[in-house]
Amino acid sequence: MSRHILLVEDDRVLRSALREALAIEGYAVRTAASLADARAQLQHLPPGEAIDLVLLDLGLPDGDGQVLLAELRRSSHTPVIVISAREAEGQKIRLLDEGADDYLVKPFGIGELLARMRVALRHRGRSSQPALLRYRHGPLTVDLKTRRVRRADADVHLTPTEYALLARLVRQAGQVVTHRQLLADVWGAEHTEQTHYLRLYMGQLRAKLEADSADPQHLLTEPGVGYRLAEPDAID
């Protein structure tokens, strides 16, 4: 069954190119060039059809795309990937904290967009249970069901806090998780400004999980925003 995508983009050339590329990949694509058009598309879907993912530009002719993000987050868990030419770190952080699943800066390659869409589709809509129970990337495997972490066929022993941090990243593997999200989920809402916790524990995790902690291949930094676990090789 085709996944249904709503592409909200006012640039006609880019909208057409993305629609064609996504259709080739098997997606059923609806397009909107404004906030009003996007709202109409969402409100008047044919019976039995639902939007599986929204690709959302910010600079729309009748308002800012973040307004639609807020509306979606009040009523649904539909994955939203922001696609925008705006690259300010503060804006990225704010939109990710407000519920965007990912933020992709224009110009971007279609391959990267497709990969991020696959990840977002895997991870949304399963709030009662992590979307990923088993993660593998190269020699690293993490099994959330058994709480077992292995690298190159050897068990890796983590402290409870190290494991909680890694598990949080596994649940959104391939997506950036902001400093505030990690601090709130692992240490509690009262610690969201204490980024030194993250630097300390990320350093410890990299020392245990990476072949070269100075050149990480699994635990990746998104400068000024947060951290991301590399896209998994396979999901069980």
C-alpha positions, 0 to 999 in steps of 0.5 A: 500500500502506498504511503500518503504524503502531503507536500506543503511547498510554495515554490512551484518548480521544487514542488513539481520536482519533489512530487515527481521524485516521490511518486517514482519511489511509490509514494502517493503525493498531495501538494499544497502551496499555502497554509490554507491549501494544506488545511483544506487538503487535511480536512477533506481527505477521501474516506479511508485515506490518511496522511502518513507524513507531511513535508512542510516548508516554512515561508508560505505566502499566507503565513509561517509553516510552523503554525501548521506544525502547531495545529498538527501537534494539537490533533495528531502524531503525523510525522512532520519533516520541515524543509526550509532554506532557513538554517539558523540553529535557534529555529531548528531547535525550536521547531524540533522541540515543538514537535517536528520529526526532522529539519532538512535545510535546502538545498538537499539531495533526494536520497537524504530526504527519502532516508529521513522520510523512511526513518520518520515513518518508522518512528511515529504513531507508537507512543506506547512502545518504542518503534525500534526494539533492535538497532544495528549499525556496523559492529554495534547492536542494541536490543531494547527488549533484552537491554543488551548492547554489543560491539564486534560480538562483545558485550558492552557494559553501560551504567543505567544513565548511559543506557537510558541515553543510548536507548533514547537515541535508538528510539529515534535512530537516524533523527536528531534529538535536541539537547533539551529533549535528551536532558528532559527525557533522561535527567528530568525537565529541571535539567534541560539547561545543563548540557555539560551532563550530555557532553560528559555522558556522550563522551563516556558512551563514545569511549565504549561504543566507537572504535575511535571516539575522536571520529565517531561513526555511530553517535553523531553530533548535530552542532548546536542542536543535539545528537543523532544515532546513525541510520540503522543497517537493519531493523527487527 
